[in-house]
Every structure is written in C-alpha cells, then in structure tokens.
C-alpha cells in the first residue's frame, strides 16, 4: 500500500511539472546508457576478437547516446518525444489491426478503441511539436505512475480484505 501511494504521489508531481519530469527522464536515460557503455566495455574484454569488436562498438554507441542526453537533456527530451509519437503511432495501428482480427471475440472493440486513442494522442503530440516536447513525455509518464500507484493501492486493499475474510472464515469454522 505504501509503495503504491509513493508511486502515485510521484506521478502527481510529474503531472504537475511535466517539463521537470521529462528532463529528469532524459537525464536518467543518459546515465543508464553511460552505465550500459561501461558494461559493454567490460564484456568486450571477456571474449575473443569478434566479441571485442562488437561489444566495443556497442560501448561507443551507448556512450555517445548517453553523453548526448546528459549534456543536453532538453534536446534529448525532444528526441524522446519523437520516439514517443512513433511508438504511439505503431502501437495504435497494431492494436486496431489486432482488434479487427479478433472481431467476434469478447472485448475486440476495446482493442480498436485503444488503438484509435493511441493514434489520436500521437497526432495531438505531433501537431504541437516541438512545443509538445516540453510536456508530453513527462505528463504521460506521470499519468502512468499515477495509474500504477493507484492500482497497487487497490491490489493491496483487496489482498488485505481477502486476508480478513479468510481469517474470519477460519474463526467461524473453528467455532462451529
């Protein structure tokens, strides 16, 4: 319950300040890429020449991308926004196709609606680009955290209620 509440609060903060959240994500991704570069360097020295070349090349790519994000997180946020639009576009098309392929099964229309919504969101973000880069990633990340945190709290409450019911049933069974 506590973890869900913390995640929900972080989500609310991200929704209230989407630019800060987006830049923070850009910096975090940059740091993770730099760490990934170090891991690839370590792996490069743990095998033969072929592994050395491939892992070394990956280390360079990771390092360049990570340093680029860390040195200018706002431009990184712009790149992340473009990737977000591309993701939502592809996801929307695929969900619509899967929904129509599942036509006749229960819930197929929900998949189509989800796909259409993904396309609408992608279109809105793209229509507002580049200014949408200042809020889109942070806002959507915040919404995701808020929904995840609230879901975790509901799950915890459901587990708590189920445990109470189980204990009550055991007590009644012993008393009978």
C-alpha positions as CSV (number, residue, x, y, z in Angstrom):
1,X,0.0,0.0,0.0
2,X,2.8,2.4,0.9
3,X,4.8,1.8,-2.3
4,X,1.6,2.4,-4.3
5,X,1.0,5.7,-2.5
6,X,4.6,6.8,-3.1
7,X,4.4,6.0,-6.8
8,X,1.0,7.7,-7.1
9,X,2.4,10.9,-5.4
10,X,5.5,10.9,-7.7
11,X,3.0,10.5,-10.6
12,X,1.0,13.5,-9.4
13,X,4.2,15.6,-9.1
14,X,5.2,14.6,-12.7
15,X,1.7,15.6,-13.9
16,X,2.0,18.9,-12.2
17,X,5.5,19.6,-13.5
18,X,5.8,17.6,-16.8
19,X,8.9,19.5,-18.1
20,X,10.9,18.7,-15.0
21,X,9.8,15.1,-15.1
22,X,10.7,14.8,-18.8
23,X,14.1,16.4,-18.3
24,X,14.7,14.1,-15.3
25,X,13.8,11.1,-17.5
26,X,16.2,12.3,-20.2
27,X,19.0,12.6,-17.6
28,X,18.1,9.2,-16.1
29,X,18.2,7.5,-19.6
30,X,21.5,9.2,-20.4
31,X,23.0,7.9,-17.1
32,X,21.7,4.4,-17.8
33,X,23.2,4.5,-21.3
34,X,26.6,5.5,-19.9
35,X,26.4,2.6,-17.4
36,X,25.5,0.4,-20.3
37,X,28.5,1.6,-22.2
38,X,30.7,0.6,-19.2
39,X,29.1,-2.9,-19.1
40,X,29.8,-3.3,-22.9
41,X,33.4,-2.3,-22.3
42,X,33.7,-4.9,-19.6
43,X,32.1,-7.6,-21.8
44,X,34.5,-6.6,-24.7
45,X,37.4,-7.9,-22.7
46,X,35.8,-11.2,-21.7
47,X,35.8,-12.9,-25.1
48,X,37.6,-13.2,-28.4
49,X,38.3,-10.5,-31.1
50,X,34.8,-10.8,-32.6
51,X,33.2,-10.1,-29.2
52,X,35.7,-7.4,-28.6
53,X,34.8,-5.6,-31.8
54,X,31.0,-5.9,-31.4
55,X,30.9,-5.1,-27.7
56,X,33.4,-2.2,-28.2
57,X,31.2,-0.8,-31.0
58,X,28.1,-1.1,-28.8
59,X,30.0,0.6,-25.9
60,X,30.8,3.6,-28.2
61,X,27.2,3.9,-29.4
62,X,25.8,3.7,-25.8
63,X,28.4,6.2,-24.6
64,X,27.7,8.7,-27.4
65,X,23.9,8.5,-26.8
66,X,24.3,8.7,-23.0
67,X,26.7,11.6,-23.1
68,X,24.5,13.4,-25.6
69,X,21.5,13.0,-23.3
70,X,23.4,14.1,-20.3
71,X,25.0,17.1,-21.9
72,X,21.7,18.5,-23.3
73,X,18.7,16.8,-21.7
74,X,16.2,19.2,-23.4
75,X,17.3,18.1,-26.9
76,X,17.2,14.5,-25.5
77,X,13.6,15.2,-24.4
78,X,12.8,16.3,-28.0
79,X,14.2,13.1,-29.3
80,X,12.2,11.1,-26.7
81,X,9.1,12.9,-27.8
82,X,9.7,11.9,-31.4
83,X,10.2,8.3,-30.3
84,X,7.0,8.5,-28.2
85,X,5.0,9.7,-31.2
86,X,6.4,6.9,-33.3
87,X,5.7,4.3,-30.6
88,X,2.1,5.5,-30.2
89,X,1.5,5.5,-33.9
90,X,2.8,2.0,-34.4
91,X,1.0,0.7,-31.3
92,X,-2.2,2.3,-32.4
93,X,-2.1,0.7,-35.9
94,X,-1.2,-2.7,-34.4
95,X,-4.0,-2.5,-31.8
96,X,-6.5,-1.6,-34.5
97,X,-5.4,-4.4,-36.7
98,X,-5.4,-6.9,-33.8
99,X,-8.8,-5.7,-32.8
100,X,-10.3,-6.3,-36.2
101,X,-8.6,-9.7,-36.5
102,X,-10.3,-10.6,-33.2
103,X,-13.7,-9.4,-34.3
104,X,-16.3,-11.6,-32.9
105,X,-14.4,-12.3,-29.7
106,X,-15.5,-10.6,-26.5
107,X,-13.7,-7.3,-26.0
108,X,-12.4,-6.8,-29.5
109,X,-13.8,-3.3,-29.8
110,X,-11.8,-2.2,-26.7
111,X,-8.6,-3.0,-28.6
112,X,-9.8,-0.9,-31.6
113,X,-10.8,2.0,-29.3
114,X,-7.4,1.8,-27.6
115,X,-5.6,1.8,-30.9
116,X,-7.7,4.8,-32.1
117,X,-6.8,6.7,-28.9
118,X,-3.1,5.9,-29.3
119,X,-3.3,7.4,-32.8
120,X,-5.2,10.5,-31.6
121,X,-2.6,11.1,-28.8
122,X,0.2,10.6,-31.3
123,X,-1.4,13.1,-33.7
124,X,-2.0,15.7,-30.9
125,X,1.6,15.4,-29.7
126,X,2.9,15.6,-33.3
127,X,0.6,18.6,-34.2
128,X,2.0,20.5,-31.2
129,X,5.6,19.5,-31.9
130,X,8.2,20.9,-31.0
131,X,6.5,22.7,-28.1
132,X,4.8,19.4,-27.1
133,X,8.3,18.1,-26.3
134,X,8.2,20.3,-23.2
135,X,5.3,18.4,-21.6
136,X,4.3,15.2,-23.4
137,X,6.8,12.7,-22.1
138,X,6.7,14.0,-18.5
139,X,2.9,14.2,-18.5
140,X,2.4,10.7,-19.9
141,X,5.0,9.3,-17.6
142,X,3.2,10.9,-14.6
143,X,-0.2,9.6,-15.7
144,X,1.4,6.1,-16.0
145,X,2.9,6.4,-12.5
146,X,-0.3,7.7,-11.0
147,X,-2.4,4.8,-12.5
148,X,0.2,2.2,-11.5
149,X,0.4,3.6,-7.9
150,X,-3.4,3.7,-7.5
151,X,-3.6,0.1,-9.0
152,X,-1.1,-1.1,-6.5
153,X,-3.1,0.5,-3.6
154,X,-6.3,-1.2,-4.8
155,X,-4.5,-4.5,-5.1
156,X,-3.1,-4.1,-1.6
157,X,-6.5,-3.2,-0.2
158,X,-8.0,-6.2,-2.0
159,X,-5.4,-8.5,-0.5
160,X,-6.0,-7.1,2.9
161,X,-9.7,-7.6,2.6
162,X,-9.2,-11.2,1.3
163,X,-6.9,-11.9,4.3
164,X,-9.6,-10.6,6.7
165,X,-12.3,-12.8,5.0
166,X,-10.0,-15.8,5.2
167,X,-9.3,-15.2,8.9
168,X,-13.0,-14.7,9.6
169,X,-13.9,-17.9,7.8
170,X,-11.3,-19.9,9.8
171,X,-12.5,-18.4,13.0
172,X,-16.1,-19.3,12.2
173,X,-15.1,-22.8,11.1
174,X,-13.3,-23.5,14.4
175,X,-16.2,-22.1,16.4
176,X,-18.7,-24.4,14.7
